[in-house]
């Protein structure tokens, strides 16, 4: 019973992190294509907060991955890794 609760909590945390990664990706595209401007304090605050939250998770992945030019695949690797972790935890929780 306790393992299912832990699995549900971890599931919620993974969902939040995946959502933050997607929001950061969309915001980076909006900034790159000049849809939103970084001189806007609200946009700059959101960008800074997202980077502060996700940088500890993305920087180890960026160190391992090869340089692919201007395309950063580390958010995709993070999402896939979190989904794999989610599957493993749920399967462990169901077997016990």
Buried (B, 14 or more C-beta within 10 A) or exposed (E): EEEEEEBEEBBEEBEEBBEBBEEBBEBBEBBEEEEBEEEEEEBBEBBEEBEEBBEEBBEEBBEEEEEEEEEBEBBEBBBEEBEEEBEEBBEEBEEE
